[in-house]
């Protein structure tokens, strides 16, 4: 009996051991997410990356733009703090004229315009001619909606604007319309009021007149290839930011080679699908022969 019992226990122990060895052990580490290169064409990577919540990386450049505009406002207010009455406007105008980073201000306006759901410009100009030039420059360079201009006639009869004096022009992007009226203040410049997705009220100004000319100066100093690539990068900027990417042109060579710096989340930047998406976009630019992506 003892021998039979011992053999039976031994068989049961061997059966249990065999069962354990034949059962796969649970994975101790989480499986890796599906590689981007398996998602199909590079056009399909957007929804995948958006699900992985890369949106928080868009904040940096937008915050930098807001901070520069706020700093301009603070320093401009301080510059006219001791002035009274009409002298405040003159002190603010002098501060604007001496501000050295107009390119930074314009880049900030472009950045927030790209993020905004709507925007309003208030233009304080010394004459109707100056005000209209500013309006056309802002609307044309930012490529925002263009509508009707109100205030240039009385009951359908054109007004003589040569002796009109200082004007205030209010532009509203929702309709694209602009409204011109007389202005008896001494400020010269623009009020910039963008509405961002958070709905918070923001207004910057009085910013210098003619900031939109910075875009033309920057473009004219570049080679034709470099200018074309920069314009194309601006067109795909929102799509790149939706993927958590920041793109910068670092070199445009005479042989048609283009070097693009791509920064952001490491796994996203290094993915094959992202590189193919970027290369395919840049190769659409006339004159580009090859693209190098650096991270």
TAMO-V934767 format. One record per helix or strand of 3 or more residues. SS is the DSSP state (A for helix, B for strand). FROM is the first residue (numbers start at 1). LEN is the number of residues. If there is no record, write none. Layout:
ss->SS from->FROM len->LEN
ss->SS from->FROM len->LEN
This chain:
ss->A from->2 len->21
ss->A from->36 len->3
ss->A from->42 len->10
ss->A from->55 len->25
ss->A from->87 len->12
ss->A from->102 len->14
ss->B from->118 len->8
ss->A from->128 len->15
ss->B from->167 len->6
ss->B from->178 len->5
ss->B from->189 len->7
ss->B from->204 len->4
ss->A from->213 len->8
ss->A from->224 len->12
ss->A from->237 len->6
ss->B from->245 len->8
ss->B from->257 len->8
ss->A from->266 len->4
ss->A from->272 len->11
ss->B from->290 len->5
